[in-house]
Amino acid sequence: MKVNVLAASFYPAVIYGGPILSVLGQCKALADLDVDVRVITTNANGEEKLNVSVDRFIDIQPRLAVIYYNDTVIGRFSASMAASTPNGASNCISCSDTKRSARSPPNMTQHA
């Protein structure tokens, strides 16, 4: 199974508190269950930007990779993330549109 996670911000952007760590924990748990997880996010970190490579996937652990896009400060919008999402997730179906297994967390996208 493959899962894409779209998030406005992601670890190590801990300035936003618990949700960042919750999403990281969910992603790691899925990867530990042999699910291929790809996180699509920005380098947003409050008023700062994360010091991470952008526009390429970075392996966090086996089966878990993150791609950070440059956060454009205007309304917390990333033009490069928006432009690439149709290509990166073109074969995905929203979990809300499909029957989820008990292990599938909400607010994630599953590959068909």
Beta strands, then each sheet from edge to edge (+ up, - down):
strand 1: 2-6
strand 2: 36-42
strand 3: 44-45
strand 4: 48-49
strand 5: 57-61
strand 6: 64-69
strand 7: 92-94
strand 8: 109-111
sheet 1: 5+ 6- 2- 1- 8+ 7-
sheet 2: 3+ 4-
end
